[in-house]
Amino acid sequence: MMRLPGVGLVNRIAVEVHAVATVTRAGMLGWAAPGAVVEMAQALLGFGPVGAAIRVSALRFGDRAALVDELGSLTYAELDQRSNALANAWRSQGIADGASVGVLCRNHRGFLDVMFAAAKAGVRALYLNTDFSGPQAADVCLREGVDALVYDEEFTEVVANVVAPKGRFLAWVEDVAAGERPATVESLIAAADSTVPSKPVRPGAVVMLTSGTTGLPKGAPRKQPLSMVIPGALLERIPLRGNEGVYVAPPMFHAWGFISSLLALGVGATLVTRRRFDPEAVLDAVERQRCGALVVVPVMLKRMLALGDAEIRRRDLAALHVIASGGAQLEGPLCTRVMDLFGDVVYSVYGSTECGDATIATPADLRAAPACVGTAPFGVTVKVLDEHGRPVPAGRTGRIFVGNTMSFAGYTGGGTKEMVDGLMSTGDVGHFDSAGRLFIDGRDDDMIVSGGENVFPQEVEELLAAHPGVYDAAVIGVDDPEFGKALRAFVVRRPGSDLDESEVRGYVRDNLARYKAPRSVVFLDELPRNPAGKVLKRELRALA
């Protein structure tokens, strides 16, 4: 039974019943023959929610298209059998029951093969950032005790110094005619038995890495409770459907891309993806596959809109009824532009690697308050607390704390996030409005004290995003002999804009308190971002 902070047994049961009803309506659960029901239960108990996800869907949807990537399509049955074979191959090589596998892959079938096989073999899967340098990859894999490594061939130099005593395996091969190389995932699958593996000692664990936007990424193990609350909370707000395409653009090594992929496969949709994000190719695929949903991070929406309204409207996107954004803050002006072009189909998800999903904003929320992140779904508690751990009234900024079944189990290197009455700190500050919608005002460690006044950069960034000459913007604090700290804005101009520093500073002074105006402005061709779309402020500080 799941545990929720401050929630009694009767209420926990009621939440679980509600969740089961929700996922049933969404198509994740449904009728099956008695024999299949037994197999589904065995998969859930033996492989955990991740491993069972593909097994259950294969039993229910079989020959339906499960995945479309750059190599073509795979059915649910094929995807299930591939992970069976990989799990069996790994077991024959001693990679099972607690072994740790590092995964450095882009979005393609190999990633899914590894994700499901790890759960079925009882393997701990560590998902690595595709932006890692060689030293970062080696350090993280050493710290996390990696036994084996799976990677795309393009990252060969990045992983050159990674220690992997139980073997290296290529998930994506660039040149099939190339010479000697490590074994491939495809070769393991082709040579192994594809029958369902025996039950592992315990289901494989999932270890995500924090985004590392301000420091080194940390390992954040994910719980896998036998509960329907996690998918139910998302599916009650975001209407993913079976028998339609769901394009997942964010990297699957990131929590948002990972959970979105599982949801799409869980409801019987066709998961559509590509290894790299290209706005035109994505829109072409959404049209070609008649996708009903598009999962993105905000910077991807910016790149789509940069194509121009005419380029977007020339495609038939009538089937698209969901654009789900997560992984980073969706700016209000950007949200409004997307809805004006695509219709009221935007959903915004707020959460963190450590806490999981916290709030979800529906199209109605975003029309009423485009900068909000919505309200907590069932099974989730969100509070805004003051420095003494007491709730603050609507309109007042405080620290955001979350309680749900998705929070992580503490960093692999030790330590965890601050807890108050069973609720975990997200590391953000924000406020509720009178309608109970949450707004993110910034990171609790991003506050800049300039001349004795407190400034959160996000307010200034949100304003700059609304300027017609600004494509992208970020704000940090830099040392200043007069004010202690001063704001510095990094701005990417829109094509054709001749925006200058005085105009940027004047625009902020005209719309916010004068002390919130940046003292200096740096113009860049683009902001440094990680693959999940978050601005890397540590790199901006290095520039400063």
N, C-alpha and C positions, 0 to 999 in steps of 0.2 A: 504494500500500500504506500502511495506517495506521501510525503510529508510537506505540509505547508505551515509557515510560521504562524502560530497563534490560532490555528484552525483545528477544531475538534474532530473526532472520528466520524460523527454523523455528517458533518459538513464536507469532510474529505470524500466520503462515499458519494455524497450528492454531486460534488464536482466531477468525480470520475464517471458517474452515470451520465451526467450532462456531456462530458467529453466523448464518451462512447456514442451517444446519440448524434453528436455533431459530426464525427468522422464517418459514421454510417451514412448520414445524409450526403456527405461529400464524396462517397463512393470508396472510402478506404476500407471499410468493412461491408460485407454483404453476404448473400446466400452462397453456400458451397456444400458439396456433398459431404456426408459424415466422415468419410475417409480423409478428404482434403482438410476438414476442420481439425482432425487429429494431427495431421502433418503440420498445419499452421501453428498449432499450440506447441508442438515439439520444437519447431523452428524458433518460436519466440522464447521459450524456456532455455533452449540449448544455445542459440546464437545471439540472443539479445535483440533489441529493437532494430539495430542497423543490419545485422545479418539476416534477420527475419523479414526485413522490408522487401528484399528482392525475392526471397523464397515464397512468401505469402502472395505477392503480386504475380509471380510466375504460375502459381497454382490457380489463381483466379483469372488471369488475363492471357496466359500462355502465348498464343501466336500473335497477339497485338504488338505493334511496334513500340518498343520501350525507349530506344535511343536512336537519334540521328546525329552523327558527327561527321567529320570530314572524310571518314572512310566508308560511310554508308549507314545502313540501319541494322539494328539488332532487335529481335523480339524479346519479350520478357523471359521466355523459356531459355533462349540462347544466353541472355545476360546472367541468368541464374546458373546455368551449366558452366559457363566460363569461370565464375567465381568458385564453384565447386571444384573444378579441375585445378585452379591455382592453389586453393587451400590444400588439396590433396598433394600437389607437387611440393609445396613448401613443407608439409609435414614429413614427407619422405626425406627431406634435407635437414630436418631438425629445426625448422622455423615454425614453432607452434607453442601453445600453452605458456604465454608470458614472454616470449621473445619480442623484441622491439624492431620494427621496420620503419626506416625513414622514407618518406614519400615526397619527391620533388618533381611534380608533374603539373602540366596544364590541364585544361578541361578536355577530356576525351575518354574513350571507352576504357583505356588502361587505368585511369584513375578510379573508375567505378569498379573495375575488376579487383583492384587492390583493396579498395574500401570494404567491399563485401567479403572478399576472401579473408582479410584480416580478422573480421568478426567471426567467421566460420571456423578459423584455425585457432582462435584464442590468442591472436597476435595483437600486441599494442602498436597501433599505427600513429606515427608522429608526422603531422602534415607540415612541410617546410614551405617557406615563402619563396616564390619564384624570382623575387628580386634579391635574394641573398647573394652576397659576395662569397668567394671561396673560404676566407677565414671565418665568416659568420656560419656558413654551413658546417664546417668542420667543428667549430666550437660548440654549436648547438647539439650536433649529433653525439659528440663526446660527452657533453653534460647530460644528455638524455639517455645515454647507454644504448645507442643503436647497434643492433646485431647484423641487420641486412639493410640494403638500400635499393629502392626502386626510383628510377629517374628517367626523364626524357633525354634523348641523346644530345640535344642542344646544351644541356647543363654538364656535359662531361668535364669541362675544365673547372667548373664551380665545385664539383664533388671530388676532384682529384685527390684531395688530402683527407677525405672522410674515411674513417676506419669502419669497415663493415666485415667483421670476421666470418659471417655466415653467407656472404655472397652479395653480388651486385646484379641487378636485373634492369634491362631497358624496357620502358613502357611505351615509348614512341621512338621509332627509328626514322632518321632523316633520309638516309640513302640505303635502300635495301641491297644495293650492290657493293657496299663498303666491305672492307676486309674484316680481320679478326676483331671481335668485340665481345662484351659480356653476353650471357644468355638473355633472351628477350622474354617478356611476359607471354607473348604470343606462342613462343616455342614451348614454354612450360605448359600452357593451356592445351596445346595441340597434342602433347605427349602423355598427358595425365588422364586418370579416370575422372569422369564428370559426374559420377554418382554423388549423392548428398554425403558430405563428410560426417564422420561420427562426432558426437557432442564433445566440445573441448572441455577442459577442466573448468574454465569460466569464459564467457564471451570476450572477444577482443575489446580492448580499451581504445578510446579515441582521445588523442592529445592534440589540441589546437595550440597555436602560438599567439600570444598577444600581438597587437599590431606593431608595437615598437616605434611609434611615431615620435616619442620623446626620449627613448632609451633602448637598451637591448631587449628583444622579445623574450618572454618567459613562457614556459610550458604550462598549459592550463588543461588538465584532464577533464573530460566531460562525463557526467553521470549518464547512465542509460537505464532509468527507472522503467519498470514494467507498467507503464501508464499511458493513457491516451490524451492526457492533458496537454502535452507539448504540441502535438499536431492539431488537437482539437481547438486550442486557443487561436492558432494561426488560421485554420480553415474556417472558423466561425466568422472571422472578419474578412479574410481574403478568399474569394470564391474560385479556387482552382477546380477544374473539372477533368474527369476522365474523358477519353476519346477526343482530346484536343491536344495541340502542341503547346508546350510550355518552354519558352526559350530562357535558359539560365545563362546569363552573361558574366556574373561575378566569378572570380576564381573559386573553385570548389574546395581549395585548401582553407578558405576563409569560412567562418561559421555561417554567414549568410548564404553563400553559394552551396555549402554542404547541406544545410537543412532544407533549402529550397529544392534541391535535387531529390532528396528523400521524399519530400511532400509530393512532388510531381509524379514520381514513380509509385508512391503509395496510393494515389487516387486513380492510377491507371492511365495517366497522360503519357504523351510521347515527349520525352526530354530531348530538347534540341540544344546543341551547343557547338562552339568552335574554340579552337585553342587560343586564339587571340581575338581581342575585341576590335572590330572594324565597323563603324556605324552603318555604312552602306550595306555591308554583307549581312549584318544583323537584321536590318529592315527587309532585305531581300529574303532572308530565311523565314522571317515572321510572315511575310506574304505567301511564300511558296508552301510553307507547312501549315498555313491557316492557323497560326498560333493564337490561342485565346489569352495567353498570359506572357508577359515579358518581365523577367526579374533582372534588376540592374542595381548599380550604385549611382549616386547622383552625378558624378563626373561623366558617366556614360550618357546620361540624358543631355548634358551640356554639349557633348560632341555630336549627338544626333541633331539637336536643334541648330548647331552650327552649319549643318548641310543646307539649311533654308527651308521654309515652309513648302515651297513648290516641289522640292526634291522629295520631301516626305509624302506630300499629298498625291504624288503621281502613282503611289503604290496602293493596292487594295488591302487596307488594314482593318476592314470592317469586323473581322472576327475578334479583334483585340479588345477584351473587356477588362483586363487587369494589367496595370503597370505597377509592379511592387518594387519599391525602393528601400534599400537598407544598407548597413555597413558604414554609413557616414551621414552627417546632417544634410537633409534636403532643404535647401534655402527656399524661403517663401516665394521670392520672385521667380525662381526657376520652376517651382511647383506650379505656379499660376500659368506660366507660359506653356508648360507641358499640357495642362488640362485644357487650356484654350485651344490647343492644336489637336489633341487626341480625344478630348472629351473628359467627363468626370470619371476617370478610370484609375486614378492614382491612389495607391496605398503606401503609407510610409511606416516602416518598422524601426523602432528604437530599442537598442539593447547593447550588450557588450560581450566580449569573449568570455569573461568571467561569470557574468550574471545571466546570460542568455537573453531572450526577448523580454522586454519590459512593457512597452506600450505599442499600440497600432493605431494609426490615423486612417480613417476611411475617407473617401472622396467628399462626403458631407462635412467632415471635420476640416478638411483642407480647403474647402471653399469658404467656410466660415472663418478659419484662422490658418492661412497657408503656411505659417512658420511653425505650427504646433507639431507634436509627435503623437498626439491622440491620447487615448485612455488605456488603462490596463485591461486586458481581456480576462475572462474567467480563469481562476487558478493562479492569478498573479496579484501580488500586493505591491503597490508603489507609494512611497511616502517622501515628502520633502521636509527635511529636518533642519533645525538650527544647530548651533555649535554645542548645545547641551543635549541633543538627541530628541528634542521636542518638535512636534509638527508645527509648521508655520502656516499662517493664513494664506488664502488665495491672493495672488499678486505679489507676494513677497518671495525673494530668492533664498533658497537653502540648498543643502546637499541632498542628492537623490539616492534613495535606498530602495532595493528591490528584493522581494521574496517570491520564489517559484520553485519548480522541480528541475529547472535547467541549470542552476548555479554550479560552478565548478567545484572541485574537491580540494582546492588549495594548489599553489604553484608546485611544480615538480621539484624545484630547487629549495622549497621551504617557504613558509609565509603564506599569507592570504590577504584578501581585501578586508577592510574594517567591517565589523558586524555590529548592529544595534538591534536588540530584541529579535534576533533571528533574521533580520534583513541585511542584505549586503550592499555596501557602497558601490555605486557605478563609477565613481571618480568624477562625476559631473555635478554641476549646480544648475538649478532651474526653478521654475515656479508653475503653479497651477493657475488657470484662469477661473472665472466664476462658473464656467460650465464643466469644470473638472478636467479640462484638457491640459496636458503637460507641455511645457516649453523648455528647451535646453538653452541656458544662458552662457554656458561655457564649461571648461574643465576647472575643477576646484583648485588645481595647481597652475592654471593659466592666468589667474587674476593679476592684473598689473596695477601697482600703486604708483600713481603719477601725481606728484605735487600734493600728496595726502588724499587723493581721490581714488576710489576703486573702479577699475575698468575691466570688463570682460571682453576680450577681442571679438568674440562671436557677434556681439551686437553691431560692432563696426563693420565686420565682414558681411553681415546680412544686409546692411545699408548699402555698402559698396556694390554688392551683387545686383542691386536694383538700378544702378546707374547705366544708362544706355551705352556708354562707351567702355564699360567694364565687362570682360569675359570671365575673369576669375580674380579672386583676391584673398589674401591672408594677412593677418596682423599679429605682430609679436611685440614684446617689450624689450627695449635696449637700454643700456646704461646711459644716464644723462646727468651731467654735473649740476644742473639747476634743479631738476625735478626728481632726481633719484632714478626714475625710469621714465621713458618716453615711448610713445607708440610709433612703430615703423610699419608702414603698409607695403606689401608686395602686390603689385597689380599687373594683370595680363590684359592688355587692351583688346577690344574687339577689332576685327579687320576693318581698316579704313578709319579708325578712330585716331585723333591727334590729341587725346587727353593728356594733360600735363600735371605736374605735381601741385601747382597752385589750385587747379580746378578740383583735384581730388580732396585736398585739405579744405577748400571752401565748401565743397558739397557736404562733407561731414559736419563742419561747423554750422552750416545752415539747417541741419536736420537733427543734430544731437547736441548735448552739452559741449561747450567749447573745449573742455579738458579731454574730451574723447577724440578730438581731431589728431591725426597722426602728425608728428613733428617732421617726419621725412617719408618720402615715397620712393620705392625702387620698382622700376618697370622690368618685367621678365617676359621671356617668350612663353614660358609655361611654369606652373608651380610644381615643385617636386612632390610626387604622390606615390603611395605604395599601391600594389595591385588591387587593393580593395577601395581605392579612391580617396583615402585619407591623406591630408596634407602632412608632409614630413617637416614639422616645425624645427626639429633639430638641425635639418639642413639649412633652413632659413636663418637660424641663429648662427650657423657657421658662416653664412654669407654676410651676416651683420657684423 
